[in-house]
Amino acid sequence: MRNTVSTSIPRRRLGAAGPEVGVLALGSWHTYDRMDFGDAVAMLRHAVDAGINMFDVAVYGMPGHPPVFTDVLFSAMVRAAGIEREDYLLSAKLWLEGYPEHSMRDQLTNALFRAGVDHADVAVLGDIRSDDLDLRKLAEDLAELEREGLLGCWGVNNWSASTILEIREHALAAGSPGPQLAQLKYSPCRRAIPDGEPFEAVFAAGVSMQASDVLEGGILAGKSGASRQIGRDPGEIRPRIQDAAKGIAELAKELDATPAQLCIAFTLTHPSTSTVLFGSTSLEQLTANIAALDVLERVGADRLRSLMEPFWVDRGIVDPEGP
């Protein structure tokens, strides 16, 4: 398999008003806390030198679970790697559980404190889990954080298309450009939402996609997924994804690529993808994933989408409108 990359990492605009980001972004969920610190520093340095400039340092600690420190580790990694603040974009996560009692401001300032920075370039709002969320107030609170310089721009994670468009209207009224990205599960197997008609209107409004869960917790890269926590399973299709992973692995051999490279390359074929978020726990894995850009150039977007068509398993099962 080819793991070297000759294609430089291009950049795309995040939404209509966000910063330019590398088409590949590095996440921290269950990664840095599983690595040797020196290896993590070397990997981060290589990522920046290769052109990756967005780093997601979301914290997924849950009550009753062990505390997590990937964002704190990231702060130490940046210092050890000699990376200047202007050389990278930091993406934080803001949670809606407990809001508005637990304010966006308090969450953000705590996230900035843990990451050792004075502002977040991007904040991604977590899933909506209640029916009484005040979208107008939320948009106004975020607009205030933007005006104060604590927040560059913001987006949402796995929201429905109609809710994104609704909060966008409130944001515009509050003097904010509104959400610049929709972080969506997207892979050759999970396509119903990003490829569906409802999100066409979202993308047409200037919101771009950040593709996430592109390897389904490692399953599409040939791993069992049993050794680490995996995200939610909309449509309960994970058994079908495990079956599809076998076909993707066979196709990868035919194309002289790895299954992970095929999946990452596939997500970049969507016209509204601004950046693809993935995690790496070694320099070798990072280098291999970056080489997905060469795979895309070599195979071609149209041909790759055609070859991946048989592995679309959530079609007709998951509502394209989203959660």
FENFENBEL-V714704 format. One record per backbone hydrogen bond with DSSP energy under -0.5 kcal/mol. CO is the residue of the C=O (numbers start at 1). NH is the residue of the N-H. E is the energy in kcal/mol with one decimal. If there is no record, write none. Layout:
co: (CO | CO)
nh: (NH | NH)
e: (E | E)
This chain:
co: (1 | 8 | 10 | 12 | 13 | 14 | 19 | 21 | 23 | 25 | 25 | 26 | 28 | 31 | 32 | 36 | 37 | 38 | 39 | 40 | 41 | 42 | 43 | 44 | 45 | 46 | 47 | 47 | 48 | 50 | 53 | 54 | 55 | 55 | 56 | 58 | 62 | 69 | 70 | 71 | 72 | 73 | 74 | 75 | 76 | 77 | 78 | 78 | 79 | 82 | 84 | 85 | 89 | 89 | 90 | 90 | 90 | 91 | 92 | 94 | 96 | 98 | 98 | 101 | 103 | 104 | 105 | 106 | 107 | 108 | 109 | 110 | 111 | 112 | 112 | 120 | 121 | 122 | 123 | 123 | 124 | 125 | 127 | 133 | 134 | 135 | 136 | 137 | 138 | 139 | 140 | 141 | 142 | 143 | 144 | 145 | 145 | 146 | 150 | 153 | 154 | 154 | 155 | 156 | 156 | 160 | 161 | 162 | 163 | 164 | 165 | 166 | 167 | 168 | 169 | 170 | 171 | 172 | 180 | 181 | 181 | 182 | 182 | 183 | 184 | 189 | 189 | 189 | 190 | 191 | 193 | 196 | 197 | 197 | 198 | 198 | 199 | 200 | 201 | 202 | 202 | 203 | 206 | 208 | 209 | 209 | 209 | 210 | 211 | 212 | 213 | 215 | 215 | 215 | 216 | 218 | 218 | 219 | 225 | 233 | 234 | 237 | 237 | 238 | 239 | 240 | 241 | 242 | 243 | 243 | 244 | 245 | 246 | 247 | 248 | 249 | 250 | 251 | 252 | 253 | 256 | 258 | 259 | 260 | 261 | 262 | 263 | 264 | 266 | 267 | 270 | 272 | 275 | 276 | 276 | 277 | 278 | 282 | 283 | 284 | 285 | 286 | 287 | 289 | 290 | 291 | 291 | 292 | 293 | 294 | 295 | 296 | 300 | 301 | 302 | 303 | 304 | 305 | 306 | 308 | 309 | 311 | 314 | 314 | 319 | 321)
nh: (3 | 10 | 23 | 21 | 15 | 18 | 14 | 12 | 276 | 27 | 278 | 56 | 31 | 34 | 35 | 40 | 41 | 42 | 43 | 44 | 45 | 46 | 47 | 48 | 49 | 50 | 51 | 52 | 51 | 9 | 89 | 26 | 57 | 91 | 28 | 60 | 65 | 73 | 74 | 75 | 76 | 77 | 78 | 79 | 80 | 81 | 82 | 83 | 82 | 84 | 87 | 88 | 55 | 91 | 92 | 121 | 122 | 57 | 124 | 126 | 99 | 101 | 102 | 103 | 107 | 108 | 109 | 110 | 111 | 112 | 113 | 114 | 115 | 116 | 117 | 152 | 153 | 92 | 125 | 155 | 94 | 157 | 129 | 135 | 138 | 139 | 140 | 141 | 142 | 143 | 144 | 145 | 146 | 147 | 148 | 150 | 151 | 149 | 120 | 123 | 180 | 181 | 125 | 158 | 183 | 164 | 165 | 166 | 167 | 168 | 169 | 170 | 171 | 172 | 173 | 174 | 176 | 175 | 208 | 156 | 183 | 184 | 210 | 158 | 212 | 191 | 313 | 314 | 187 | 195 | 196 | 200 | 200 | 201 | 201 | 202 | 203 | 204 | 205 | 205 | 207 | 206 | 16 | 182 | 211 | 274 | 275 | 184 | 277 | 186 | 216 | 218 | 220 | 221 | 219 | 221 | 223 | 222 | 228 | 236 | 237 | 240 | 241 | 242 | 243 | 244 | 245 | 246 | 246 | 247 | 248 | 249 | 250 | 251 | 252 | 253 | 254 | 255 | 257 | 256 | 2 | 262 | 263 | 264 | 265 | 266 | 267 | 268 | 269 | 270 | 273 | 209 | 211 | 25 | 278 | 214 | 27 | 286 | 287 | 288 | 289 | 290 | 291 | 292 | 293 | 294 | 295 | 296 | 297 | 298 | 299 | 300 | 304 | 305 | 306 | 307 | 308 | 309 | 309 | 311 | 312 | 313 | 317 | 318 | 322 | 161)
e: (-0.6 | -0.7 | -2.1 | -2.9 | -1.0 | -1.7 | -2.3 | -2.6 | -2.3 | -0.5 | -2.0 | -2.2 | -1.7 | -2.3 | -1.3 | -2.3 | -2.3 | -2.2 | -2.3 | -2.4 | -2.5 | -2.1 | -2.4 | -2.3 | -2.3 | -2.0 | -0.7 | -2.5 | -1.0 | -0.8 | -4.3 | -2.0 | -0.6 | -2.7 | -0.6 | -0.5 | -2.4 | -2.8 | -2.0 | -1.7 | -1.7 | -2.6 | -2.5 | -1.7 | -2.4 | -2.3 | -0.6 | -2.2 | -0.9 | -0.5 | -1.9 | -1.4 | -2.6 | -0.5 | -0.5 | -1.2 | -2.0 | -2.8 | -2.8 | -2.9 | -1.8 | -0.5 | -2.3 | -0.9 | -2.1 | -2.8 | -2.8 | -1.9 | -2.3 | -2.7 | -2.2 | -2.3 | -1.9 | -1.0 | -2.1 | -2.5 | -0.9 | -2.6 | -0.5 | -2.5 | -2.4 | -2.2 | -0.6 | -1.2 | -2.3 | -2.5 | -2.2 | -2.7 | -2.2 | -2.2 | -1.9 | -1.7 | -2.1 | -2.4 | -1.8 | -1.5 | -1.3 | -1.1 | -2.4 | -1.2 | -3.1 | -0.6 | -2.6 | -0.6 | -3.5 | -1.9 | -2.0 | -1.8 | -2.5 | -1.8 | -1.5 | -1.6 | -2.5 | -2.5 | -1.8 | -1.3 | -2.8 | -1.2 | -2.3 | -1.9 | -0.5 | -0.8 | -2.0 | -2.6 | -2.6 | -0.9 | -1.0 | -1.5 | -1.8 | -2.4 | -1.2 | -0.5 | -1.3 | -0.8 | -0.7 | -0.8 | -2.6 | -2.2 | -1.1 | -0.5 | -1.5 | -1.6 | -0.9 | -2.5 | -0.6 | -2.9 | -1.2 | -1.7 | -3.1 | -2.2 | -1.2 | -0.7 | -2.1 | -0.5 | -1.6 | -0.9 | -2.6 | -1.5 | -0.6 | -2.5 | -0.5 | -0.7 | -2.0 | -2.5 | -1.5 | -2.5 | -2.2 | -0.6 | -0.9 | -0.9 | -2.3 | -2.1 | -1.8 | -2.3 | -2.4 | -1.7 | -1.7 | -1.7 | -2.6 | -1.2 | -0.9 | -2.0 | -2.2 | -2.6 | -2.6 | -2.4 | -1.8 | -1.1 | -2.0 | -1.0 | -1.7 | -3.1 | -1.7 | -3.1 | -0.5 | -0.6 | -2.8 | -2.2 | -2.7 | -2.2 | -2.3 | -2.4 | -1.5 | -1.7 | -2.0 | -0.6 | -1.5 | -2.4 | -2.0 | -2.5 | -2.9 | -2.3 | -2.2 | -2.4 | -1.9 | -2.5 | -1.8 | -0.7 | -0.7 | -1.9 | -1.6 | -1.0 | -1.8 | -2.1 | -1.9 | -2.6)
